[in-house]
Amino acid sequence: MKHDPALNPSALRQRAAAHRAMALAALRADSSLSVRLKRYNAAMARALEGGAL
Protein backbone atom coordinates (compact mmCIF):
# COMPACT_ATOMS: atom_id res chain seq x y z
CA MET A 1 0.00 0.00 0.00
CA LYS A 2 1.47 3.32 -1.07
CA HIS A 3 1.06 6.28 1.29
CA ASP A 4 0.30 9.78 0.06
CA PRO A 5 3.14 12.08 1.19
CA ALA A 6 0.64 14.93 1.57
CA LEU A 7 -0.89 13.10 4.54
CA ASN A 8 2.41 13.01 6.44
CA PRO A 9 2.04 15.19 9.57
CA SER A 10 5.59 16.48 9.22
CA ALA A 11 4.93 17.53 5.63
CA LEU A 12 1.73 19.29 6.73
CA ARG A 13 3.64 21.21 9.39
CA GLN A 14 6.29 22.23 6.87
CA ARG A 15 3.66 23.33 4.38
CA ALA A 16 1.83 25.35 7.05
CA ALA A 17 5.11 26.98 8.08
CA ALA A 18 5.80 27.89 4.46
CA HIS A 19 2.38 29.50 4.15
CA ARG A 20 2.91 31.44 7.39
CA ALA A 21 6.22 32.69 6.00
CA MET A 22 4.46 33.74 2.79
CA ALA A 23 1.84 35.54 4.88
CA LEU A 24 4.50 37.51 6.73
CA ALA A 25 6.25 38.30 3.45
CA ALA A 26 2.94 39.60 2.09
CA LEU A 27 2.75 42.07 4.98
CA ARG A 28 6.23 43.40 4.16
CA ALA A 29 5.62 43.68 0.41
CA ASP A 30 5.81 47.01 -1.37
CA SER A 31 2.10 47.40 -2.13
CA SER A 32 -0.98 49.03 -0.67
CA LEU A 33 -2.20 48.08 2.77
CA SER A 34 -5.41 46.52 1.44
CA VAL A 35 -3.49 44.31 -1.02
CA ARG A 36 -1.02 43.25 1.68
CA LEU A 37 -3.85 42.39 4.07
CA LYS A 38 -5.67 40.32 1.42
CA ARG A 39 -2.48 38.40 0.63
CA TYR A 40 -1.75 37.85 4.33
CA ASN A 41 -5.27 36.59 5.04
CA ALA A 42 -5.20 34.24 2.04
CA ALA A 43 -1.83 32.76 3.02
CA MET A 44 -2.90 32.33 6.65
CA ALA A 45 -6.11 30.62 5.55
CA ARG A 46 -4.03 28.13 3.52
CA ALA A 47 -1.74 27.59 6.52
CA LEU A 48 -4.70 26.86 8.78
CA GLU A 49 -6.31 24.46 6.28
CA GLY A 50 -3.66 21.89 7.10
CA GLY A 51 -4.62 22.07 10.75
CA ALA A 52 -0.99 22.49 11.77
CA LEU A 53 -0.01 25.45 13.90
Biopython code that builds the backbone (N, CA, C, O; Angstrom):
import numpy as np
from Bio.PDB.StructureBuilder import StructureBuilder

atoms = [
    (1, "MET", "N", (0.847, -1.178, 0.000)),
    (1, "MET", "CA", (0.000, 0.000, 0.000)),
    (1, "MET", "C", (0.893, 1.241, 0.000)),
    (1, "MET", "O", (1.766, 1.385, 0.856)),
    (2, "LYS", "N", (0.675, 2.111, -0.939)),
    (2, "LYS", "CA", (1.474, 3.319, -1.068)),
    (2, "LYS", "C", (0.801, 4.457, -0.295)),
    (2, "LYS", "O", (-0.406, 4.671, -0.409)),
    (3, "HIS", "N", (1.603, 5.183, 0.494)),
    (3, "HIS", "CA", (1.065, 6.284, 1.286)),
    (3, "HIS", "C", (1.237, 7.594, 0.546)),
    (3, "HIS", "O", (2.249, 7.818, -0.118)),
    (4, "ASP", "N", (0.245, 8.455, 0.667)),
    (4, "ASP", "CA", (0.296, 9.777, 0.062)),
    (4, "ASP", "C", (1.186, 10.671, 0.925)),
    (4, "ASP", "O", (0.895, 10.848, 2.108)),
    (5, "PRO", "N", (2.261, 11.239, 0.373)),
    (5, "PRO", "CA", (3.141, 12.078, 1.193)),
    (5, "PRO", "C", (2.446, 13.326, 1.721)),
    (5, "PRO", "O", (2.903, 13.908, 2.704)),
    (6, "ALA", "N", (1.356, 13.748, 1.094)),
    (6, "ALA", "CA", (0.637, 14.933, 1.569)),
    (6, "ALA", "C", (-0.037, 14.672, 2.911)),
    (6, "ALA", "O", (-0.379, 15.621, 3.617)),
    (7, "LEU", "N", (-0.236, 13.415, 3.277)),
    (7, "LEU", "CA", (-0.889, 13.099, 4.539)),
    (7, "LEU", "C", (0.096, 12.995, 5.701)),
    (7, "LEU", "O", (-0.321, 12.830, 6.848)),
    (8, "ASN", "N", (1.375, 13.087, 5.426)),
    (8, "ASN", "CA", (2.413, 13.011, 6.435)),
    (8, "ASN", "C", (2.319, 14.243, 7.355)),
    (8, "ASN", "O", (2.371, 15.373, 6.870)),
    (9, "PRO", "N", (2.182, 14.039, 8.663)),
    (9, "PRO", "CA", (2.044, 15.191, 9.571)),
    (9, "PRO", "C", (3.232, 16.145, 9.502)),
    (9, "PRO", "O", (3.057, 17.358, 9.616)),
    (10, "SER", "N", (4.412, 15.623, 9.321)),
    (10, "SER", "CA", (5.591, 16.480, 9.216)),
    (10, "SER", "C", (5.508, 17.349, 7.970)),
    (10, "SER", "O", (5.839, 18.534, 8.010)),
    (11, "ALA", "N", (5.070, 16.764, 6.874)),
    (11, "ALA", "CA", (4.931, 17.533, 5.633)),
    (11, "ALA", "C", (3.859, 18.606, 5.789)),
    (11, "ALA", "O", (4.008, 19.711, 5.267)),
    (12, "LEU", "N", (2.787, 18.291, 6.498)),
    (12, "LEU", "CA", (1.729, 19.287, 6.729)),
    (12, "LEU", "C", (2.258, 20.454, 7.554)),
    (12, "LEU", "O", (1.944, 21.611, 7.275)),
    (13, "ARG", "N", (3.063, 20.146, 8.574)),
    (13, "ARG", "CA", (3.638, 21.214, 9.395)),
    (13, "ARG", "C", (4.572, 22.089, 8.568)),
    (13, "ARG", "O", (4.564, 23.312, 8.703)),
    (14, "GLN", "N", (5.374, 21.466, 7.715)),
    (14, "GLN", "CA", (6.294, 22.230, 6.870)),
    (14, "GLN", "C", (5.526, 23.108, 5.892)),
    (14, "GLN", "O", (5.894, 24.258, 5.651)),
    (15, "ARG", "N", (4.468, 22.560, 5.337)),
    (15, "ARG", "CA", (3.664, 23.331, 4.382)),
    (15, "ARG", "C", (2.989, 24.509, 5.079)),
    (15, "ARG", "O", (2.945, 25.615, 4.540)),
    (16, "ALA", "N", (2.459, 24.265, 6.290)),
    (16, "ALA", "CA", (1.828, 25.350, 7.047)),
    (16, "ALA", "C", (2.857, 26.424, 7.394)),
    (16, "ALA", "O", (2.558, 27.616, 7.323)),
    (17, "ALA", "N", (4.060, 26.010, 7.766)),
    (17, "ALA", "CA", (5.115, 26.976, 8.077)),
    (17, "ALA", "C", (5.475, 27.801, 6.851)),
    (17, "ALA", "O", (5.720, 29.002, 6.956)),
    (18, "ALA", "N", (5.507, 27.165, 5.705)),
    (18, "ALA", "CA", (5.804, 27.893, 4.462)),
    (18, "ALA", "C", (4.723, 28.921, 4.171)),
    (18, "ALA", "O", (5.028, 30.037, 3.750)),
    (19, "HIS", "N", (3.469, 28.560, 4.388)),
    (19, "HIS", "CA", (2.377, 29.502, 4.149)),
    (19, "HIS", "C", (2.401, 30.643, 5.156)),
    (19, "HIS", "O", (2.083, 31.780, 4.809)),
    (20, "ARG", "N", (2.777, 30.351, 6.407)),
    (20, "ARG", "CA", (2.906, 31.437, 7.386)),
    (20, "ARG", "C", (4.029, 32.390, 6.976)),
    (20, "ARG", "O", (3.902, 33.605, 7.126)),
    (21, "ALA", "N", (5.122, 31.838, 6.462)),
    (21, "ALA", "CA", (6.225, 32.686, 5.996)),
    (21, "ALA", "C", (5.776, 33.553, 4.820)),
    (21, "ALA", "O", (6.133, 34.728, 4.731)),
    (22, "MET", "N", (4.988, 32.960, 3.919)),
    (22, "MET", "CA", (4.462, 33.739, 2.791)),
    (22, "MET", "C", (3.524, 34.840, 3.290)),
    (22, "MET", "O", (3.502, 35.940, 2.738)),
    (23, "ALA", "N", (2.757, 34.541, 4.327)),
    (23, "ALA", "CA", (1.843, 35.540, 4.880)),
    (23, "ALA", "C", (2.622, 36.720, 5.449)),
    (23, "ALA", "O", (2.257, 37.875, 5.231)),
    (24, "LEU", "N", (3.687, 36.429, 6.173)),
    (24, "LEU", "CA", (4.496, 37.512, 6.729)),
    (24, "LEU", "C", (5.193, 38.297, 5.623)),
    (24, "LEU", "O", (5.329, 39.516, 5.719)),
    (25, "ALA", "N", (5.631, 37.611, 4.583)),
    (25, "ALA", "CA", (6.248, 38.303, 3.449)),
    (25, "ALA", "C", (5.231, 39.218, 2.766)),
    (25, "ALA", "O", (5.581, 40.302, 2.299)),
    (26, "ALA", "N", (3.982, 38.782, 2.711)),
    (26, "ALA", "CA", (2.937, 39.598, 2.093)),
    (26, "ALA", "C", (2.749, 40.897, 2.861)),
    (26, "ALA", "O", (2.466, 41.935, 2.263)),
    (27, "LEU", "N", (2.904, 40.849, 4.176)),
    (27, "LEU", "CA", (2.751, 42.068, 4.977)),
    (27, "LEU", "C", (3.882, 43.049, 4.720)),
    (27, "LEU", "O", (3.690, 44.261, 4.824)),
    (28, "ARG", "N", (5.074, 42.530, 4.380)),
    (28, "ARG", "CA", (6.230, 43.397, 4.160)),
    (28, "ARG", "C", (6.380, 43.835, 2.705)),
    (28, "ARG", "O", (7.292, 44.595, 2.381)),
    (29, "ALA", "N", (5.507, 43.372, 1.839)),
    (29, "ALA", "CA", (5.620, 43.676, 0.411)),
    (29, "ALA", "C", (5.416, 45.172, 0.151)),
    (29, "ALA", "O", (4.813, 45.888, 0.951)),
    (30, "ASP", "N", (5.932, 45.609, -0.980)),
    (30, "ASP", "CA", (5.809, 47.009, -1.365)),
    (30, "ASP", "C", (4.523, 47.203, -2.176)),
    (30, "ASP", "O", (4.564, 47.354, -3.397)),
    (31, "SER", "N", (3.396, 47.195, -1.486)),
    (31, "SER", "CA", (2.103, 47.405, -2.133)),
    (31, "SER", "C", (1.164, 48.042, -1.115)),
    (31, "SER", "O", (1.540, 48.267, 0.036)),
    (32, "SER", "N", (-0.047, 48.328, -1.544)),
    (32, "SER", "CA", (-0.980, 49.027, -0.665)),
    (32, "SER", "C", (-1.360, 48.149, 0.531)),
    (32, "SER", "O", (-1.225, 46.926, 0.497)),
    (33, "LEU", "N", (-1.822, 48.793, 1.552)),
    (33, "LEU", "CA", (-2.205, 48.085, 2.770)),
    (33, "LEU", "C", (-3.314, 47.068, 2.501)),
    (33, "LEU", "O", (-3.273, 45.955, 3.024)),
    (34, "SER", "N", (-4.296, 47.442, 1.694)),
    (34, "SER", "CA", (-5.410, 46.518, 1.437)),
    (34, "SER", "C", (-4.933, 45.280, 0.683)),
    (34, "SER", "O", (-5.397, 44.174, 0.957)),
    (35, "VAL", "N", (-4.017, 45.453, -0.258)),
    (35, "VAL", "CA", (-3.488, 44.312, -1.015)),
    (35, "VAL", "C", (-2.665, 43.424, -0.096)),
    (35, "VAL", "O", (-2.777, 42.199, -0.148)),
    (36, "ARG", "N", (-1.836, 44.038, 0.747)),
    (36, "ARG", "CA", (-1.021, 43.251, 1.682)),
    (36, "ARG", "C", (-1.894, 42.458, 2.639)),
    (36, "ARG", "O", (-1.606, 41.296, 2.926)),
    (37, "LEU", "N", (-2.961, 43.078, 3.136)),
    (37, "LEU", "CA", (-3.848, 42.390, 4.066)),
    (37, "LEU", "C", (-4.567, 41.223, 3.392)),
    (37, "LEU", "O", (-4.716, 40.160, 3.994)),
    (38, "LYS", "N", (-5.010, 41.410, 2.157)),
    (38, "LYS", "CA", (-5.666, 40.319, 1.419)),
    (38, "LYS", "C", (-4.710, 39.150, 1.229)),
    (38, "LYS", "O", (-5.087, 37.996, 1.429)),
    (39, "ARG", "N", (-3.467, 39.451, 0.842)),
    (39, "ARG", "CA", (-2.477, 38.397, 0.630)),
    (39, "ARG", "C", (-2.158, 37.680, 1.937)),
    (39, "ARG", "O", (-2.039, 36.456, 1.968)),
    (40, "TYR", "N", (-2.019, 38.452, 3.019)),
    (40, "TYR", "CA", (-1.748, 37.852, 4.329)),
    (40, "TYR", "C", (-2.879, 36.925, 4.741)),
    (40, "TYR", "O", (-2.638, 35.789, 5.150)),
    (41, "ASN", "N", (-4.108, 37.403, 4.634)),
    (41, "ASN", "CA", (-5.265, 36.595, 5.037)),
    (41, "ASN", "C", (-5.387, 35.325, 4.201)),
    (41, "ASN", "O", (-5.724, 34.266, 4.730)),
    (42, "ALA", "N", (-5.119, 35.419, 2.912)),
    (42, "ALA", "CA", (-5.196, 34.243, 2.038)),
    (42, "ALA", "C", (-4.129, 33.218, 2.416)),
    (42, "ALA", "O", (-4.410, 32.022, 2.482)),
    (43, "ALA", "N", (-2.921, 33.681, 2.659)),
    (43, "ALA", "CA", (-1.832, 32.757, 3.022)),
    (43, "ALA", "C", (-2.094, 32.122, 4.382)),
    (43, "ALA", "O", (-1.825, 30.936, 4.573)),
    (44, "MET", "N", (-2.617, 32.898, 5.328)),
    (44, "MET", "CA", (-2.904, 32.325, 6.649)),
    (44, "MET", "C", (-4.046, 31.321, 6.574)),
    (44, "MET", "O", (-4.038, 30.322, 7.293)),
    (45, "ALA", "N", (-5.016, 31.572, 5.722)),
    (45, "ALA", "CA", (-6.113, 30.619, 5.549)),
    (45, "ALA", "C", (-5.572, 29.296, 5.015)),
    (45, "ALA", "O", (-5.991, 28.228, 5.461)),
    (46, "ARG", "N", (-4.633, 29.363, 4.055)),
    (46, "ARG", "CA", (-4.033, 28.134, 3.524)),
    (46, "ARG", "C", (-3.221, 27.433, 4.603)),
    (46, "ARG", "O", (-3.213, 26.203, 4.670)),
    (47, "ALA", "N", (-2.543, 28.197, 5.445)),
    (47, "ALA", "CA", (-1.737, 27.593, 6.517)),
    (47, "ALA", "C", (-2.641, 26.871, 7.521)),
    (47, "ALA", "O", (-2.289, 25.808, 8.033)),
    (48, "LEU", "N", (-3.793, 27.451, 7.794)),
    (48, "LEU", "CA", (-4.700, 26.864, 8.781)),
    (48, "LEU", "C", (-5.477, 25.669, 8.220)),
    (48, "LEU", "O", (-5.961, 24.833, 8.982)),
    (49, "GLU", "N", (-5.596, 25.586, 6.893)),
    (49, "GLU", "CA", (-6.312, 24.459, 6.278)),
    (49, "GLU", "C", (-5.689, 23.114, 6.645)),
    (49, "GLU", "O", (-6.386, 22.115, 6.818)),
    (50, "GLY", "N", (-4.371, 23.112, 6.759)),
    (50, "GLY", "CA", (-3.665, 21.894, 7.098)),
    (50, "GLY", "C", (-3.864, 21.474, 8.545)),
    (50, "GLY", "O", (-3.551, 20.344, 8.919)),
    (51, "GLY", "N", (-4.378, 22.376, 9.349)),
    (51, "GLY", "CA", (-4.621, 22.070, 10.751)),
    (51, "GLY", "C", (-3.356, 22.044, 11.586)),
    (51, "GLY", "O", (-3.379, 21.587, 12.729)),
    (52, "ALA", "N", (-2.269, 22.521, 11.042)),
    (52, "ALA", "CA", (-0.994, 22.492, 11.766)),
    (52, "ALA", "C", (-0.602, 23.913, 12.140)),
    (52, "ALA", "O", (-0.408, 24.765, 11.273)),
    (53, "LEU", "N", (-0.491, 24.154, 13.418)),
    (53, "LEU", "CA", (-0.005, 25.445, 13.896)),
    (53, "LEU", "C", (1.025, 25.246, 14.960)),
    (53, "LEU", "O", (1.559, 26.219, 15.493)),
]
sb = StructureBuilder()
sb.init_structure("model")
sb.init_model(0)
sb.init_chain("A")
sb.init_seg("    ")
for serial, (resi, resn, name, xyz) in enumerate(atoms, 1):
    if name == "N":
        sb.init_residue(resn, " ", resi, " ")
    sb.init_atom(name, np.array(xyz, "f"), 0.0, 1.0, " ", f" {name:<3s}", serial, name[0])
structure = sb.get_structure()
